[in-house]
Amino acid sequence: MKISARNVFEGTIKEVHRGSTTSHVIVDVKGVTFTSSITNEAVDELGLKAGLKVKTIIKSSDVMVAAD
């Protein structure tokens, strides 16, 4: 698979939390946790579950966090 994103990190799924329509997939990448919100349909199609080796791909124009 070829993609334009350059921020690709290999890791392992720690947990999958299913909601009514969306799942939060928690991935460990060398001790750093990434959380992805994706549809339940995508989780099922990809067969995502704890322990599976995956690649996290970050493609974003903005990542914002603010705190006082």
LUMLO-236057 format. One record per atom (N, C-alpha, C, O, CB): atom name; z, y, x; residue number from 1; residue in three letters. Coordinates in Angstrom, 3 decimals, always signed. Glycine has a CB too. Layout:
BEGIN
{'CA'; {Z; Y; X}; NUM; 'ala'} ...
***
This chain:
BEGIN
{'N'; {+0.000; -1.172; +0.845}; 1; 'met'} {'CA'; {+0.000; +0.000; +0.000}; 1; 'met'} {'C'; {+0.000; +1.241; +0.895}; 1; 'met'} {'O'; {+0.835; +1.348; +1.793}; 1; 'met'} {'CB'; {+1.222; -0.005; -0.964}; 1; 'met'} {'N'; {-0.901; +2.155; +0.670}; 2; 'lys'} {'CA'; {-0.934; +3.414; +1.400}; 2; 'lys'} {'C'; {-0.501; +4.528; +0.453}; 2; 'lys'} {'O'; {-0.931; +4.585; -0.699}; 2; 'lys'} {'CB'; {-2.355; +3.693; +1.988}; 2; 'lys'} {'N'; {+0.364; +5.418; +0.962}; 3; 'ile'} {'CA'; {+0.837; +6.549; +0.175}; 3; 'ile'} {'C'; {+0.846; +7.792; +1.050}; 3; 'ile'} {'O'; {+0.810; +7.695; +2.276}; 3; 'ile'} {'CB'; {+2.247; +6.274; -0.408}; 3; 'ile'} {'N'; {+0.895; +8.958; +0.418}; 4; 'ser'} {'CA'; {+0.900; +10.209; +1.174}; 4; 'ser'} {'C'; {+2.300; +10.622; +1.613}; 4; 'ser'} {'O'; {+2.441; +11.408; +2.550}; 4; 'ser'} {'CB'; {+0.283; +11.312; +0.347}; 4; 'ser'} {'N'; {+3.336; +10.109; +0.957}; 5; 'ala'} {'CA'; {+4.706; +10.480; +1.313}; 5; 'ala'} {'C'; {+5.038; +10.006; +2.720}; 5; 'ala'} {'O'; {+4.630; +8.918; +3.126}; 5; 'ala'} {'CB'; {+5.708; +9.894; +0.304}; 5; 'ala'} {'N'; {+5.772; +10.813; +3.456}; 6; 'arg'} {'CA'; {+6.146; +10.466; +4.821}; 6; 'arg'} {'C'; {+7.620; +10.077; +4.936}; 6; 'arg'} {'O'; {+8.047; +9.583; +5.979}; 6; 'arg'} {'CB'; {+5.847; +11.626; +5.746}; 6; 'arg'} {'N'; {+8.386; +10.292; +3.894}; 7; 'asn'} {'CA'; {+9.807; +9.965; +3.905}; 7; 'asn'} {'C'; {+10.019; +8.606; +3.259}; 7; 'asn'} {'O'; {+10.354; +8.516; +2.078}; 7; 'asn'} {'CB'; {+10.632; +11.050; +3.177}; 7; 'asn'} {'N'; {+9.821; +7.546; +4.041}; 8; 'val'} {'CA'; {+9.944; +6.173; +3.561}; 8; 'val'} {'C'; {+11.072; +5.507; +4.342}; 8; 'val'} {'O'; {+11.066; +5.497; +5.573}; 8; 'val'} {'CB'; {+8.593; +5.381; +3.721}; 8; 'val'} {'N'; {+12.042; +4.951; +3.613}; 9; 'phe'} {'CA'; {+13.208; +4.338; +4.235}; 9; 'phe'} {'C'; {+13.396; +2.926; +3.697}; 9; 'phe'} {'O'; {+13.408; +2.717; +2.484}; 9; 'phe'} {'CB'; {+14.472; +5.187; +3.986}; 9; 'phe'} {'N'; {+13.542; +1.955; +4.596}; 10; 'glu'} {'CA'; {+13.773; +0.574; +4.180}; 10; 'glu'} {'C'; {+15.266; +0.364; +3.959}; 10; 'glu'} {'O'; {+16.089; +0.823; +4.751}; 10; 'glu'} {'CB'; {+13.225; -0.429; +5.237}; 10; 'glu'} {'N'; {+15.607; -0.329; +2.882}; 11; 'gly'} {'CA'; {+17.006; -0.575; +2.574}; 11; 'gly'} {'C'; {+17.176; -1.771; +1.665}; 11; 'gly'} {'O'; {+16.240; -2.538; +1.437}; 11; 'gly'} {'CB'; {+17.625; +0.642; +1.940}; 11; 'gly'} {'N'; {+18.379; -1.920; +1.152}; 12; 'thr'} {'CA'; {+18.738; -3.037; +0.287}; 12; 'thr'} {'C'; {+19.394; -2.505; -0.977}; 12; 'thr'} {'O'; {+20.265; -1.637; -0.913}; 12; 'thr'} {'CB'; {+19.679; -4.025; +1.018}; 12; 'thr'} {'N'; {+18.978; -3.022; -2.121}; 13; 'ile'} {'CA'; {+19.587; -2.604; -3.385}; 13; 'ile'} {'C'; {+21.027; -3.089; -3.427}; 13; 'ile'} {'O'; {+21.296; -4.274; -3.232}; 13; 'ile'} {'CB'; {+18.786; -3.151; -4.604}; 13; 'ile'} {'N'; {+21.963; -2.158; -3.684}; 14; 'lys'} {'CA'; {+23.370; -2.498; -3.830}; 14; 'lys'} {'C'; {+23.695; -2.799; -5.291}; 14; 'lys'} {'O'; {+24.412; -3.753; -5.592}; 14; 'lys'} {'CB'; {+24.258; -1.357; -3.306}; 14; 'lys'} {'N'; {+23.160; -1.975; -6.200}; 15; 'glu'} {'CA'; {+23.480; -2.111; -7.621}; 15; 'glu'} {'C'; {+22.330; -1.577; -8.465}; 15; 'glu'} {'O'; {+21.557; -0.727; -8.023}; 15; 'glu'} {'CB'; {+24.793; -1.368; -7.963}; 15; 'glu'} {'N'; {+22.232; -2.087; -9.683}; 16; 'val'} {'CA'; {+21.313; -1.549; -10.689}; 16; 'val'} {'C'; {+22.144; -1.322; -11.945}; 16; 'val'} {'O'; {+22.702; -2.266; -12.504}; 16; 'val'} {'CB'; {+20.081; -2.527; -10.963}; 16; 'val'} {'N'; {+22.227; -0.074; -12.388}; 17; 'his'} {'CA'; {+22.968; +0.271; -13.600}; 17; 'his'} {'C'; {+21.969; +0.612; -14.702}; 17; 'his'} {'O'; {+21.303; +1.646; -14.651}; 17; 'his'} {'CB'; {+23.947; +1.464; -13.346}; 17; 'his'} {'N'; {+21.873; -0.269; -15.698}; 18; 'arg'} {'CA'; {+20.926; -0.058; -16.793}; 18; 'arg'} {'C'; {+21.542; +0.807; -17.874}; 18; 'arg'} {'O'; {+22.681; +0.598; -18.290}; 18; 'arg'} {'CB'; {+20.473; -1.395; -17.383}; 18; 'arg'} {'N'; {+20.764; +1.786; -18.321}; 19; 'gly'} {'CA'; {+21.126; +2.586; -19.474}; 19; 'gly'} {'C'; {+20.253; +2.173; -20.644}; 19; 'gly'} {'O'; {+19.622; +1.117; -20.602}; 19; 'gly'} {'CB'; {+20.982; +4.097; -19.176}; 19; 'gly'} {'N'; {+20.207; +2.984; -21.680}; 20; 'ser'} {'CA'; {+19.404; +2.628; -22.852}; 20; 'ser'} {'C'; {+17.911; +2.674; -22.552}; 20; 'ser'} {'O'; {+17.154; +1.866; -23.092}; 20; 'ser'} {'CB'; {+19.725; +3.562; -24.010}; 20; 'ser'} {'N'; {+17.472; +3.596; -21.708}; 21; 'thr'} {'CA'; {+16.052; +3.680; -21.355}; 21; 'thr'} {'C'; {+15.814; +3.793; -19.851}; 21; 'thr'} {'O'; {+14.729; +3.476; -19.362}; 21; 'thr'} {'CB'; {+15.424; +4.862; -22.051}; 21; 'thr'} {'N'; {+16.838; +4.248; -19.118}; 22; 'thr'} {'CA'; {+16.694; +4.526; -17.694}; 22; 'thr'} {'C'; {+17.748; +3.765; -16.897}; 22; 'thr'} {'O'; {+18.881; +3.596; -17.348}; 22; 'thr'} {'CB'; {+16.804; +6.036; -17.423}; 22; 'thr'} {'N'; {+17.368; +3.313; -15.721}; 23; 'ser'} {'CA'; {+18.301; +2.641; -14.816}; 23; 'ser'} {'C'; {+18.536; +3.503; -13.585}; 23; 'ser'} {'O'; {+17.651; +4.244; -13.158}; 23; 'ser'} {'CB'; {+17.768; +1.249; -14.408}; 23; 'ser'} {'N'; {+19.732; +3.401; -13.019}; 24; 'his'} {'CA'; {+20.026; +3.998; -11.718}; 24; 'his'} {'C'; {+20.053; +2.859; -10.716}; 24; 'his'} {'O'; {+20.852; +1.930; -10.831}; 24; 'his'} {'CB'; {+21.390; +4.802; -11.725}; 24; 'his'} {'N'; {+19.171; +2.944; -9.732}; 25; 'val'} {'CA'; {+19.065; +1.926; -8.699}; 25; 'val'} {'C'; {+19.689; +2.505; -7.438}; 25; 'val'} {'O'; {+19.232; +3.524; -6.921}; 25; 'val'} {'CB'; {+17.572; +1.489; -8.460}; 25; 'val'} {'N'; {+20.731; +1.852; -6.948}; 26; 'ile'} {'CA'; {+21.464; +2.331; -5.780}; 26; 'ile'} {'C'; {+21.046; +1.501; -4.575}; 26; 'ile'} {'O'; {+21.186; +0.278; -4.561}; 26; 'ile'} {'CB'; {+23.008; +2.253; -6.006}; 26; 'ile'} {'N'; {+20.527; +2.197; -3.560}; 27; 'val'} {'CA'; {+19.968; +1.531; -2.375}; 27; 'val'} {'C'; {+20.741; +1.970; -1.135}; 27; 'val'} {'O'; {+20.978; +3.161; -0.930}; 27; 'val'} {'CB'; {+18.449; +1.852; -2.215}; 27; 'val'} {'N'; {+21.132; +0.994; -0.308}; 28; 'asp'} {'CA'; {+21.783; +1.270; +0.964}; 28; 'asp'} {'C'; {+20.722; +1.291; +2.064}; 28; 'asp'} {'O'; {+19.989; +0.321; +2.257}; 28; 'asp'} {'CB'; {+22.887; +0.211; +1.270}; 28; 'asp'} {'N'; {+20.654; +2.415; +2.782}; 29; 'val'} {'CA'; {+19.742; +2.555; +3.917}; 29; 'val'} {'C'; {+20.593; +2.875; +5.140}; 29; 'val'} {'O'; {+20.951; +4.030; +5.373}; 29; 'val'} {'CB'; {+18.654; +3.675; +3.661}; 29; 'val'} {'N'; {+20.911; +1.856; +5.912}; 30; 'lys'} {'CA'; {+21.702; +2.010; +7.137}; 30; 'lys'} {'C'; {+22.984; +2.799; +6.905}; 30; 'lys'} {'O'; {+23.327; +3.684; +7.689}; 30; 'lys'} {'CB'; {+20.874; +2.694; +8.209}; 30; 'lys'} {'N'; {+23.694; +2.476; +5.818}; 31; 'gly'} {'CA'; {+24.960; +3.127; +5.514}; 31; 'gly'} {'C'; {+24.850; +4.384; +4.679}; 31; 'gly'} {'O'; {+25.871; +4.945; +4.282}; 31; 'gly'} {'CB'; {+25.643; +3.454; +6.763}; 31; 'gly'} {'N'; {+23.648; +4.842; +4.400}; 32; 'val'} {'CA'; {+23.416; +6.005; +3.543}; 32; 'val'} {'C'; {+22.957; +5.497; +2.184}; 32; 'val'} {'O'; {+22.090; +4.627; +2.097}; 32; 'val'} {'CB'; {+22.359; +6.986; +4.170}; 32; 'val'} {'N'; {+23.548; +6.050; +1.116}; 33; 'thr'} {'CA'; {+23.217; +5.605; -0.231}; 33; 'thr'} {'C'; {+22.192; +6.530; -0.872}; 33; 'thr'} {'O'; {+22.365; +7.748; -0.895}; 33; 'thr'} {'CB'; {+24.475; +5.533; -1.094}; 33; 'thr'} {'N'; {+21.133; +5.941; -1.387}; 34; 'phe'} {'CA'; {+20.124; +6.652; -2.169}; 34; 'phe'} {'C'; {+20.224; +6.149; -3.604}; 34; 'phe'} {'O'; {+20.384; +4.950; -3.830}; 34; 'phe'} {'CB'; {+18.673; +6.438; -1.583}; 34; 'phe'} {'N'; {+20.133; +7.048; -4.569}; 35; 'thr'} {'CA'; {+20.132; +6.651; -5.974}; 35; 'thr'} {'C'; {+18.839; +7.125; -6.602}; 35; 'thr'} {'O'; {+18.471; +8.295; -6.496}; 35; 'thr'} {'CB'; {+21.363; +7.227; -6.732}; 35; 'thr'} {'N'; {+18.152; +6.197; -7.259}; 36; 'ser'} {'CA'; {+16.895; +6.517; -7.927}; 36; 'ser'} {'C'; {+17.044; +6.274; -9.421}; 36; 'ser'} {'O'; {+17.581; +5.244; -9.829}; 36; 'ser'} {'CB'; {+15.727; +5.679; -7.347}; 36; 'ser'} {'N'; {+16.577; +7.205; -10.236}; 37; 'ser'} {'CA'; {+16.565; +7.032; -11.686}; 37; 'ser'} {'C'; {+15.152; +6.650; -12.094}; 37; 'ser'} {'O'; {+14.218; +7.440; -11.947}; 37; 'ser'} {'CB'; {+17.041; +8.333; -12.429}; 37; 'ser'} {'N'; {+14.999; +5.433; -12.608}; 38; 'ile'} {'CA'; {+13.683; +4.955; -13.023}; 38; 'ile'} {'C'; {+13.813; +4.255; -14.367}; 38; 'ile'} {'O'; {+14.916; +3.916; -14.796}; 38; 'ile'} {'CB'; {+13.070; +3.998; -11.959}; 38; 'ile'} {'N'; {+12.692; +4.044; -15.023}; 39; 'thr'} {'CA'; {+12.734; +3.412; -16.334}; 39; 'thr'} {'C'; {+13.161; +1.951; -16.225}; 39; 'thr'} {'O'; {+12.945; +1.294; -15.207}; 39; 'thr'} {'CB'; {+11.371; +3.515; -17.015}; 39; 'thr'} {'N'; {+13.773; +1.465; -17.300}; 40; 'asn'} {'CA'; {+14.136; +0.046; -17.361}; 40; 'asn'} {'C'; {+12.892; -0.825; -17.241}; 40; 'asn'} {'O'; {+12.940; -1.908; -16.659}; 40; 'asn'} {'CB'; {+14.885; -0.270; -18.673}; 40; 'asn'} {'N'; {+11.793; -0.357; -17.786}; 41; 'glu'} {'CA'; {+10.529; -1.093; -17.708}; 41; 'glu'} {'C'; {+10.107; -1.280; -16.250}; 41; 'glu'} {'O'; {+9.659; -2.361; -15.869}; 41; 'glu'} {'CB'; {+9.423; -0.356; -18.493}; 41; 'glu'} {'N'; {+10.251; -0.225; -15.430}; 42; 'ala'} {'CA'; {+9.897; -0.314; -14.011}; 42; 'ala'} {'C'; {+10.821; -1.292; -13.283}; 42; 'ala'} {'O'; {+10.367; -2.052; -12.427}; 42; 'ala'} {'CB'; {+9.966; +1.077; -13.349}; 42; 'ala'} {'N'; {+12.104; -1.276; -13.616}; 43; 'val'} {'CA'; {+13.054; -2.219; -13.016}; 43; 'val'} {'C'; {+12.614; -3.648; -13.300}; 43; 'val'} {'O'; {+12.611; -4.496; -12.407}; 43; 'val'} {'CB'; {+14.487; -1.979; -13.553}; 43; 'val'} {'N'; {+12.243; -3.909; -14.551}; 44; 'asp'} {'CA'; {+11.813; -5.256; -14.942}; 44; 'asp'} {'C'; {+10.507; -5.650; -14.252}; 44; 'asp'} {'O'; {+10.387; -6.763; -13.739}; 44; 'asp'} {'CB'; {+11.644; -5.337; -16.465}; 44; 'asp'} {'N'; {+9.533; -4.744; -14.238}; 45; 'glu'} {'CA'; {+8.231; -5.043; -13.626}; 45; 'glu'} {'C'; {+8.347; -5.324; -12.134}; 45; 'glu'} {'O'; {+7.636; -6.178; -11.604}; 45; 'glu'} {'CB'; {+7.268; -3.888; -13.851}; 45; 'glu'} {'N'; {+9.247; -4.602; -11.451}; 46; 'leu'} {'CA'; {+9.422; -4.767; -10.010}; 46; 'leu'} {'C'; {+10.418; -5.870; -9.660}; 46; 'leu'} {'O'; {+10.538; -6.261; -8.499}; 46; 'leu'} {'CB'; {+9.875; -3.465; -9.398}; 46; 'leu'} {'N'; {+11.131; -6.366; -10.669}; 47; 'gly'} {'CA'; {+12.115; -7.419; -10.433}; 47; 'gly'} {'C'; {+13.286; -6.937; -9.584}; 47; 'gly'} {'O'; {+13.802; -7.677; -8.746}; 47; 'gly'} {'CB'; {+11.453; -8.604; -9.762}; 47; 'gly'} {'N'; {+13.704; -5.685; -9.808}; 48; 'leu'} {'CA'; {+14.759; -5.098; -8.996}; 48; 'leu'} {'C'; {+16.122; -5.669; -9.346}; 48; 'leu'} {'O'; {+16.489; -5.770; -10.517}; 48; 'leu'} {'CB'; {+14.771; -3.596; -9.162}; 48; 'leu'} {'N'; {+16.881; -6.047; -8.291}; 49; 'lys'} {'CA'; {+18.232; -6.575; -8.474}; 49; 'lys'} {'C'; {+18.990; -6.423; -7.161}; 49; 'lys'} {'O'; {+18.386; -6.222; -6.108}; 49; 'lys'} {'CB'; {+18.202; -8.072; -8.936}; 49; 'lys'} {'N'; {+20.300; -6.520; -7.229}; 50; 'ala'} {'CA'; {+21.138; -6.390; -6.040}; 50; 'ala'} {'C'; {+20.720; -7.404; -4.976}; 50; 'ala'} {'O'; {+20.440; -8.564; -5.278}; 50; 'ala'} {'CB'; {+22.623; -6.577; -6.404}; 50; 'ala'} {'N'; {+20.686; -6.940; -3.726}; 51; 'gly'} {'CA'; {+20.338; -7.793; -2.598}; 51; 'gly'} {'C'; {+18.872; -7.759; -2.209}; 51; 'gly'} {'O'; {+18.506; -8.229; -1.132}; 51; 'gly'} {'CB'; {+20.716; -9.181; -2.904}; 51; 'gly'} {'N'; {+18.026; -7.207; -3.073}; 52; 'leu'} {'CA'; {+16.590; -7.166; -2.795}; 52; 'leu'} {'C'; {+16.282; -6.103; -1.742}; 52; 'leu'} {'O'; {+16.792; -4.985; -1.825}; 52; 'leu'} {'CB'; {+15.793; -6.887; -4.089}; 52; 'leu'} {'N'; {+15.460; -6.437; -0.764}; 53; 'lys'} {'CA'; {+14.993; -5.481; +0.247}; 53; 'lys'} {'C'; {+13.885; -4.637; -0.384}; 53; 'lys'} {'O'; {+12.937; -5.173; -0.956}; 53; 'lys'} {'CB'; {+14.478; -6.218; +1.548}; 53; 'lys'} {'N'; {+14.013; -3.316; -0.275}; 54; 'val'} {'CA'; {+13.053; -2.397; -0.878}; 54; 'val'} {'C'; {+12.777; -1.231; +0.065}; 54; 'val'} {'O'; {+13.431; -1.087; +1.098}; 54; 'val'} {'CB'; {+13.571; -1.880; -2.235}; 54; 'val'} {'N'; {+11.825; -0.421; -0.292}; 55; 'lys'} {'CA'; {+11.563; +0.827; +0.409}; 55; 'lys'} {'C'; {+11.862; +1.957; -0.558}; 55; 'lys'} {'O'; {+11.420; +1.929; -1.707}; 55; 'lys'} {'CB'; {+10.087; +0.900; +0.941}; 55; 'lys'} {'N'; {+12.611; +2.954; -0.098}; 56; 'thr'} {'CA'; {+12.815; +4.163; -0.884}; 56; 'thr'} {'C'; {+11.810; +5.186; -0.373}; 56; 'thr'} {'O'; {+11.647; +5.361; +0.835}; 56; 'thr'} {'CB'; {+14.303; +4.697; -0.778}; 56; 'thr'} {'N'; {+11.154; +5.845; -1.284}; 57; 'ile'} {'CA'; {+10.121; +6.814; -0.936}; 57; 'ile'} {'C'; {+10.496; +8.140; -1.575}; 57; 'ile'} {'O'; {+10.618; +8.236; -2.796}; 57; 'ile'} {'CB'; {+8.701; +6.338; -1.402}; 57; 'ile'} {'N'; {+10.677; +9.154; -0.752}; 58; 'ile'} {'CA'; {+11.074; +10.463; -1.259}; 58; 'ile'} {'C'; {+9.893; +11.407; -1.147}; 58; 'ile'} {'O'; {+9.375; +11.656; -0.058}; 58; 'ile'} {'CB'; {+12.304; +11.020; -0.488}; 58; 'ile'} {'N'; {+9.480; +11.922; -2.282}; 59; 'lys'} {'CA'; {+8.395; +12.893; -2.344}; 59; 'lys'} {'C'; {+8.843; +13.963; -3.327}; 59; 'lys'} {'O'; {+8.776; +13.770; -4.541}; 59; 'lys'} {'CB'; {+7.018; +12.228; -2.779}; 59; 'lys'} {'N'; {+9.292; +15.075; -2.805}; 60; 'ser'} {'CA'; {+9.838; +16.109; -3.665}; 60; 'ser'} {'C'; {+9.599; +17.480; -3.056}; 60; 'ser'} {'O'; {+9.677; +17.655; -1.840}; 60; 'ser'} {'CB'; {+11.331; +15.881; -3.902}; 60; 'ser'} {'N'; {+9.312; +18.435; -3.900}; 61; 'ser'} {'CA'; {+9.156; +19.796; -3.399}; 61; 'ser'} {'C'; {+10.496; +20.522; -3.369}; 61; 'ser'} {'O'; {+10.649; +21.509; -2.650}; 61; 'ser'} {'CB'; {+8.154; +20.570; -4.259}; 61; 'ser'} {'N'; {+11.475; +20.039; -4.149}; 62; 'asp'} {'CA'; {+12.797; +20.662; -4.201}; 62; 'asp'} {'C'; {+13.884; +19.621; -4.310}; 62; 'asp'} {'O'; {+13.777; +18.673; -5.088}; 62; 'asp'} {'CB'; {+12.888; +21.630; -5.367}; 62; 'asp'} {'N'; {+14.932; +19.801; -3.527}; 63; 'val'} {'CA'; {+16.165; +19.050; -3.682}; 63; 'val'} {'C'; {+17.265; +20.085; -3.617}; 63; 'val'} {'O'; {+17.491; +20.692; -2.570}; 63; 'val'} {'CB'; {+16.335; +17.918; -2.580}; 63; 'val'} {'N'; {+17.955; +20.291; -4.735}; 64; 'met'} {'CA'; {+18.935; +21.368; -4.787}; 64; 'met'} {'C'; {+20.318; +20.840; -5.151}; 64; 'met'} {'O'; {+20.464; +20.004; -6.043}; 64; 'met'} {'CB'; {+18.501; +22.431; -5.789}; 64; 'met'} {'N'; {+21.322; +21.338; -4.449}; 65; 'val'} {'CA'; {+22.710; +21.066; -4.744}; 65; 'val'} {'C'; {+23.464; +22.358; -4.475}; 65; 'val'} {'O'; {+23.218; +23.021; -3.467}; 65; 'val'} {'CB'; {+23.269; +19.864; -3.893}; 65; 'val'} {'N'; {+24.385; +22.725; -5.369}; 66; 'ala'} {'CA'; {+25.185; +23.929; -5.170}; 66; 'ala'} {'C'; {+26.625; +23.649; -5.568}; 66; 'ala'} {'O'; {+26.883; +22.918; -6.525}; 66; 'ala'} {'CB'; {+24.613; +25.118; -5.982}; 66; 'ala'} {'N'; {+27.544; +24.223; -4.844}; 67; 'ala'} {'CA'; {+28.954; +24.097; -5.173}; 67; 'ala'} {'C'; {+29.680; +25.350; -4.683}; 67; 'ala'} {'O'; {+29.286; +25.969; -3.696}; 67; 'ala'} {'CB'; {+29.566; +22.806; -4.542}; 67; 'ala'} {'N'; {+30.733; +25.701; -5.387}; 68; 'asp'} {'CA'; {+31.555; +26.836; -4.965}; 68; 'asp'} {'C'; {+32.635; +26.380; -4.019}; 68; 'asp'} {'O'; {+33.431; +27.195; -3.553}; 68; 'asp'} {'CB'; {+32.176; +27.541; -6.170}; 68; 'asp'} 
***
